[in-house]
């Protein structure tokens, strides 16, 4: 038995945090790919996503 927040609320908060982390990882990845392509002088057609 828990005396803290209801399990549903904790799970919802955790899922929201996970979603934000995933969005941040995707944004960081996309920026790294763009930087790589720019520095290598490649067009978007040269490398498939």
N, C-alpha and C positions, 0 to 999 in steps of 0.2 A: 504494500500500500504506500502511496506517495502522498506527501503533504504539500507538494508544490503545485505548479500549474497543471491543468488537465492535459492528459496525454494527447488529445486531438490538437490542442493549441501548440504544444511542444512540437508535434510532428509537422504541423502547418508551418510554423516558424522555421524549422529545419529545412523543409522543402523550399521555402522562399530563399533561405541562405544559399542552398545548393544551386538554385536557379541563377542567382546573382554571380556565384563563383563560375558557373559554366559560361555565362555571358561574358565575364571578364576574360576567361581563358580564350574564348573564341575571338574576342576583340584583339587580344594580344597576338594571337596566332595570325589573324588577318593582317595586322600591322606589320608583323615580321615578314610575311610573304610579300607584301607590297614593297617593303624596304629591300628585300632580296632582289626582287624583279627590277626595281629602280637602279640599284647599285650595279647589277649585272647588265643593265641596258637591254633587258628583255621586255618584249611586249606581252600583253595578257594572252596573246595567241601562242606564244612560245612554250608556255608551261600550262598544262591542264590543271584544273582545280582538283 
